[in-house]
Amino acid sequence: MELRNKRLTERNVNIMDSGVTVIVGAGAVLDFEHKGVFPSVSNITEEVLKLNIQKVEGGGRPLLRELYNHVIKKLNKVSERNCRKFPQLNFENLLHVLEMCIAYSGCWRKEYISWLAFPEFGTLIQPDDFLKDIHTYDYIRAAYGLQKTVMDIVNQYDASFEEDMSSEQWYRDFWRSLSGRSNIFNLNYDNTIENSLGEYEDGFLPIKEGEDYSRFSAKQYYENRRGLSTIAHLHGQILFSEAKSYPFDYSTRDLVKNRDFQTACKNRIGIQFPPSNQAKEEYLQPIIVSGSRKTEKMTFAPNNVYLSDLTRKVIENNRLMIIGYSFGDLYLNEILGLGMAAHGDDFRVVIIDKFSPYINSYTSWFQHLTHGGNPEEYTFVSRLAKDRLFVEVGQEEFPLIVGEYGVPVVSRNGKLMMCVSGFKDAVVNHKDEIMGFLGI
């Protein structure tokens, strides 16, 4: 048995040596032919702000819209006069505001009966007139309403993708071409990659007879005995809910994977009180990991297992593909930096993004990357390419580009490829170039 396990391990290592680590962000599904709400951050935020929250004391209130407007007003007051106008909040920013209100509302309303649950920092802050009369459970209801709205929108395209097997064939074929040769770390909440692959390893055991959910096994995920593509939902997914019955394999905060979305919604009813971090600040149970406190929400399984595996895979595998990720998660950006340190000149990275159509030359591309995009993305690209990105506009020879500007864009040191016309364009028109660049 020991010899057999050793051979299986060696086989899996050999398979992944010729494979690729893939990080998938929200931009990966934006090229779908969406029939419902378009799942961009701005459109999701717009839907969230329409919610009417049922108050504890009775009646409804558009609390999310009110809180949104209140924060915008405060931001404009504290900004410099010559500072450009603050960007509008998105649903993740708003969720963070709600969670901070949840964390300190108990202090404001003097609800704590034990110092063990009292966040000390709460003694130093007081609510303004707008916040002081809002009940803690109104914040909690608003936060859960926000998350439920996000999951409903995701489920619209996820269910459509599963029902119509002929839809988005380009997407399905791409993931199938990486079957058994990819470790996928998905920041999205949908199951479209699972439905494309058919067979995969995510660590969840088969559903037992008489149950409508499956439990997570870190051992099964890490061993991956069948040598399948692994899928890790770093930020949760729409099929997750809390485990409702003993035994809890890891903690009372265990997450299980339900048979379908409707079952997941049913099993979330009667959930526990929100967990607290080490500073005794409450936050939402991470069924989906959103907001600005992601690292705290990765404390429990399977999130903590997936996060540790991401670090390991980035260090072990010198091939990395980043699809539709905005470089907005600081913890993830730091892990990507470990890959550069581990692999040096052997590191090969493909970034697939979608820039605006007006970006059609090196100059406009460079200006967007340095001024219009996320500075974290610019920093990563600059460090990876090692090619004096700080060049003067109009310089005849641009260090980052091989030959003329085009798609894909390739760095002169051969470590970076960027496809900036969206995931579908990259798959349909440049798949062979991408695979050749990565050597898979």
C-alpha positions in Angstrom: 0.0 0.0 0.0 2.8 2.4 0.9 4.5 1.7 -2.5 1.2 2.3 -4.3 0.7 5.6 -2.6 4.3 6.6 -3.4 3.7 5.9 -7.1 0.4 7.8 -7.1 2.1 10.8 -5.5 4.9 10.6 -8.1 2.4 10.4 -10.9 0.5 13.4 -9.7 3.8 15.4 -9.4 4.7 14.5 -13.0 1.3 15.5 -14.2 1.4 18.9 -12.6 5.0 19.5 -13.7 3.5 19.8 -17.2 0.5 21.8 -16.0 -0.3 25.3 -14.9 -1.6 27.2 -11.9 -4.6 29.3 -12.8 -6.1 32.2 -10.9 -9.6 33.1 -12.1 -11.2 36.4 -11.3 -14.5 38.1 -12.1 -13.5 39.1 -15.6 -13.5 35.5 -16.7 -17.3 35.3 -17.1 -18.0 38.8 -18.5 -17.9 37.6 -22.1 -20.8 35.2 -21.5 -24.1 36.1 -23.3 -25.8 37.0 -20.1 -29.6 37.0 -20.2 -30.2 38.3 -16.7 -28.3 41.0 -14.8 -24.8 41.6 -16.2 -22.5 40.4 -13.3 -20.1 43.4 -13.4 -19.2 45.0 -10.1 -21.2 48.2 -11.0 -24.3 46.3 -12.0 -24.2 44.1 -8.9 -23.9 47.2 -6.8 -26.8 48.8 -8.5 -29.0 45.8 -7.7 -27.8 45.7 -4.1 -28.8 49.3 -3.6 -32.4 48.5 -4.5 -32.9 46.3 -1.5 -35.5 47.1 1.1 -34.4 45.7 4.5 -37.0 44.4 7.0 -36.3 46.1 10.3 -36.3 44.4 13.6 -38.8 46.9 14.9 -41.1 46.4 11.9 -41.4 48.0 8.6 -39.0 48.3 5.7 -36.0 50.6 5.1 -33.6 51.1 2.1 -30.7 50.9 4.6 -28.1 50.0 2.0 -28.9 53.0 -0.1 -29.0 55.3 2.9 -25.7 54.0 4.2 -24.1 54.3 0.8 -25.2 57.9 0.4 -24.1 58.7 4.0 -20.6 57.3 3.4 -20.2 59.1 0.1 -21.1 62.4 1.8 -18.6 61.7 4.6 -15.9 60.9 2.1 -16.4 64.1 0.2 -16.2 66.1 3.5 -12.8 64.6 4.5 -11.2 64.9 1.1 -8.8 67.7 0.1 -10.4 70.5 -1.9 -8.3 69.9 -4.9 -8.6 66.1 -4.6 -10.4 64.4 -7.4 -13.9 63.2 -6.6 -14.0 59.9 -4.7 -15.0 56.9 -6.9 -18.4 55.5 -6.0 -18.5 52.7 -3.5 -19.0 49.1 -4.8 -20.9 46.3 -3.1 -17.7 45.0 -1.5 -16.8 48.4 0.1 -20.4 48.6 1.3 -20.2 45.2 2.9 -17.1 46.2 4.7 -18.9 49.3 6.1 -21.7 47.0 7.3 -19.4 44.6 8.9 -17.6 47.3 10.8 -21.0 48.6 12.0 -21.9 45.1 13.1 -18.6 44.8 15.0 -19.1 48.1 17.0 -22.9 48.4 17.2 -22.9 46.3 20.4 -20.6 48.9 22.0 -22.8 51.8 20.8 -26.0 50.2 22.1 -24.3 48.8 25.3 -25.4 45.2 24.5 -22.3 43.4 25.7 -22.6 41.4 29.0 -19.1 40.0 29.0 -15.7 41.7 28.5 -14.6 38.5 26.6 -16.8 39.6 23.7 -16.1 43.3 23.9 -13.9 44.8 21.1 -11.7 47.2 23.1 -11.4 49.7 20.2 -15.2 50.2 20.4 -14.7 52.2 23.6 -12.9 54.9 21.6 -15.5 55.6 18.9 -19.0 56.8 18.9 -21.7 56.8 16.1 -23.0 59.9 14.5 -26.6 60.8 14.5 -27.4 58.7 11.5 -25.9 55.5 12.9 -26.8 55.6 16.6 -30.4 54.5 16.2 -29.8 51.6 13.8 -30.3 48.2 15.5 -27.4 45.7 15.2 -29.7 43.1 13.7 -30.7 45.6 11.0 -27.0 45.8 10.0 -26.9 42.0 10.0 -30.0 41.7 7.9 -28.7 44.2 5.4 -25.4 42.4 5.1 -27.0 39.0 4.5 -29.5 40.6 2.1 -26.5 42.0 0.2 -24.8 38.7 0.0 -28.0 36.9 -1.0 -28.5 39.4 -3.9 -24.9 38.7 -5.1 -25.5 35.0 -5.0 -28.8 35.2 -6.8 -27.2 37.1 -9.6 -24.4 34.6 -9.9 -26.9 31.8 -9.8 -28.7 33.3 -12.8 -25.8 32.7 -15.2 -24.5 29.6 -13.4 -27.9 27.8 -13.7 -28.3 28.8 -17.3 -24.8 27.5 -18.1 -25.6 24.2 -16.5 -28.9 23.8 -18.2 -27.8 24.6 -21.8 -24.8 22.4 -22.5 -24.3 24.0 -25.9 -23.8 27.5 -24.5 -20.3 29.2 -24.2 -18.6 26.3 -26.0 -15.3 28.3 -26.2 -15.3 28.4 -22.4 -16.1 24.8 -21.9 -13.5 23.6 -24.5 -10.8 25.7 -22.9 -11.1 24.2 -19.4 -11.4 20.7 -20.9 -8.2 21.2 -22.7 -6.5 21.7 -19.3 -8.2 18.7 -17.7 -5.7 17.0 -15.4 -3.1 19.7 -16.1 -4.3 22.6 -14.0 -4.6 23.7 -10.4 -7.4 26.2 -10.5 -7.9 28.9 -7.8 -11.3 30.5 -8.5 -12.2 33.9 -6.9 -15.7 33.6 -8.3 -18.7 32.0 -6.7 -20.1 30.1 -9.7 -19.7 26.4 -10.7 -19.1 27.0 -14.5 -15.6 25.6 -14.4 -16.7 22.4 -12.6 -19.5 22.0 -15.1 -17.1 22.4 -18.0 -14.6 19.8 -16.6 -17.0 17.2 -15.4 -14.3 15.5 -13.3 -12.2 17.5 -10.9 -11.0 17.4 -7.3 -12.1 20.1 -4.8 -11.8 18.0 -1.6 -15.5 17.5 -1.1 -16.5 13.8 -0.6 -19.5 12.3 -2.4 -22.9 13.0 -0.8 -23.9 10.4 1.6 -27.2 8.6 1.4 -29.9 10.6 3.3 -27.9 13.8 3.1 -28.2 16.7 0.7 -24.6 18.0 1.1 -21.0 16.8 1.1 -18.3 17.4 3.6 -14.7 18.7 3.0 -11.6 16.5 3.3 -8.3 18.3 3.3 -6.6 14.9 2.9 -8.6 14.0 -0.2 -7.9 17.5 -1.8 -4.1 17.3 -1.2 -3.7 13.7 -2.3 -5.7 14.1 -5.5 -5.2 10.4 -6.2 -6.8 10.4 -9.6 -4.6 13.2 -10.9 -7.5 15.4 -11.8 -7.5 19.2 -12.1 -8.0 20.7 -8.7 -10.5 23.5 -8.1 -10.2 25.7 -5.0 -12.9 28.4 -4.5 -10.8 30.8 -2.5 -13.7 33.1 -1.9 -16.4 30.5 -1.4 -19.3 29.7 -3.7 -23.0 29.7 -4.0 -23.4 26.1 -3.0 -21.8 26.5 0.4 -23.5 26.7 3.7 -22.5 26.0 7.3 -22.5 22.4 8.6 -25.6 22.0 10.6 -24.9 18.8 12.5 -22.2 17.0 14.4 -19.5 15.8 13.8 -17.7 18.9 12.8 -14.5 17.7 11.2 -12.4 20.8 11.8 -14.5 23.4 13.7 -18.1 24.4 14.3 -17.6 26.8 11.4 -17.1 24.0 8.9 -18.6 24.7 5.4 -20.4 22.0 3.4 -21.2 21.9 -0.3 -24.9 21.5 -1.1 -26.5 19.5 -3.9 -27.8 22.6 -5.6 -28.4 26.3 -5.0 -32.0 25.9 -3.7 -30.8 23.4 -1.1 -27.9 25.7 -0.1 -30.4 28.6 0.5 -32.6 26.3 2.6 -29.6 25.0 4.7 -28.5 28.6 5.5 -31.6 29.2 7.5 -30.9 29.1 11.2 -27.2 29.9 10.8 -25.0 30.7 13.8 -24.2 34.1 15.1 -21.4 35.8 13.1 -17.9 34.8 14.0 -15.4 37.2 15.6 -11.7 37.9 14.7 -8.9 38.1 17.3 -9.8 41.7 18.0 -13.4 40.5 19.0 -14.9 42.2 15.9 -17.7 40.3 14.4 -17.9 39.6 10.6 -20.1 37.5 8.3 -19.7 33.8 8.1 -17.7 33.3 4.9 -20.2 31.4 2.7 -18.9 33.8 0.1 -15.8 35.7 0.9 -16.4 39.3 0.1 -15.6 42.7 1.5 -12.3 44.0 2.8 -11.7 41.3 5.5 -10.9 38.4 3.3 -7.9 37.1 5.2 -9.9 36.8 8.4 -12.6 34.9 6.6 -10.1 32.3 5.4 -9.6 31.0 8.9 -11.9 28.0 8.5 -12.0 25.0 6.2 -12.0 24.7 3.2 -10.8 28.3 2.8 -7.7 27.9 4.9 -6.7 24.7 3.0 -7.2 26.3 -0.4 -5.2 29.4 0.7 -2.2 27.3 1.9 -2.4 25.2 -1.3 -2.3 28.4 -3.5 1.0 29.4 -1.8 2.4 26.0 -2.3 1.4 25.7 -6.0 2.7 29.2 -6.9 6.1 28.3 -5.4 6.2 24.7 -6.9 4.9 25.5 -10.4 6.7 28.0 -12.7 3.7 28.4 -15.0 1.0 30.8 -14.0 -2.1 32.0 -15.8 -4.1 35.0 -14.4 -7.6 35.4 -15.9 -9.8 38.4 -15.2 -8.3 39.3 -11.9 -8.0 43.0 -11.0 -5.1 42.7 -8.5 -7.4 44.0 -5.8 -6.6 41.5 -3.1 -3.4 42.3 -1.2 -2.9 38.9 0.3 -3.0 37.3 -3.2 -0.6 39.9 -4.7 2.0 39.1 -2.1 1.7 35.3 -2.9 2.3 36.1 -6.5 5.5 37.8 -5.5 6.7 34.5 -4.0 6.5 33.0 -7.4 8.9 35.5 -8.9 11.3 34.9 -6.1 11.0 31.1 -6.3 11.5 30.7 -10.1 13.5 33.7 -11.3 14.1 33.6 -15.0 12.1 30.3 -15.4 8.8 32.0 -14.4 6.2 32.2 -17.2 3.1 34.2 -16.6 0.1 34.9 -18.8 -2.3 37.7 -17.8 -5.7 37.8 -19.5 -7.6 41.0 -19.0 -10.0 43.3 -20.9 -8.8 46.9 -21.5 -11.0 49.5 -23.2 -11.0 49.5 -27.0 -9.3 52.8 -27.3 -6.1 51.2 -26.0 -4.7 50.2 -29.3 -1.0 51.3 -29.2 1.9 50.8 -26.9 1.6 54.4 -25.6 -2.1 54.1 -24.7 -1.5 50.6 -23.2 1.4 51.9 -21.1 -0.6 54.9 -20.0 -3.5 52.8 -19.0 -1.3 50.4 -17.0 0.4 53.1 -15.1 -2.4 55.6 -14.6 -5.8 54.0 -15.4 -5.4 50.5 -13.9 -4.7 49.1 -10.5 -1.2 50.2 -9.3 -0.8 46.7 -7.9 -1.1 45.2 -11.4 1.5 47.7 -12.7 3.8 46.8 -9.8 3.5 43.1 -10.6 4.1 43.6 -14.3 7.0 45.9 -13.7 8.8 43.5 -11.3 8.1 40.5 -13.5 9.4 42.0 -16.8 12.4 43.7 -15.2 12.7 46.0 -18.2 12.7 49.6 -17.2 9.0 50.3 -17.5 9.6 53.9 -16.5 10.3 55.0 -20.1 9.6 58.3 -21.8 6.6 58.4 -24.0 7.8 58.6 -27.6 10.8 56.5 -27.0 11.4 54.4 -30.2 12.3 51.2 -28.5 10.0 50.0 -25.8 11.5 47.4 -23.4 8.3 45.6 -22.7 7.2 44.8 -26.2 8.6 42.3 -28.6 8.2 43.7 -32.1 5.2 45.9 -32.8 2.3 46.4 -30.4 -0.4 43.8 -30.8 -2.2 41.1 -28.9 -0.7 39.2 -27.2 1.8 41.6 -25.7 5.1 39.9 -24.7 7.9 41.2 -22.6 11.4 41.1 -24.0 12.7 38.9 -21.2 10.2 36.3 -22.2 8.6 36.0 -18.7 5.3 37.8 -19.3 2.5 37.6 -21.9 -0.6 39.8 -21.7 -3.9 39.4 -23.6 -5.9 42.5 -23.1 -9.0 42.0 -25.3 -10.9 39.7 -22.9 -11.0 36.0 -22.0 -13.1 35.0 -25.0 -10.8 36.7 -27.5 -7.7 35.1 -25.9 -9.2 31.6 -26.0 -10.7 31.9 -29.5 -7.8 33.7 -31.2 -4.7 33.1 -29.2 -5.0 29.8 -27.4 -2.1 28.1 -29.2 0.1 31.1 -28.6 -0.8 31.0 -24.9 -0.2 27.3 -24.5 3.1 27.5 -26.4 4.3 30.4 -24.3 3.6 28.3 -21.1 4.9 25.2 -22.6 1.9 23.0 -21.9 
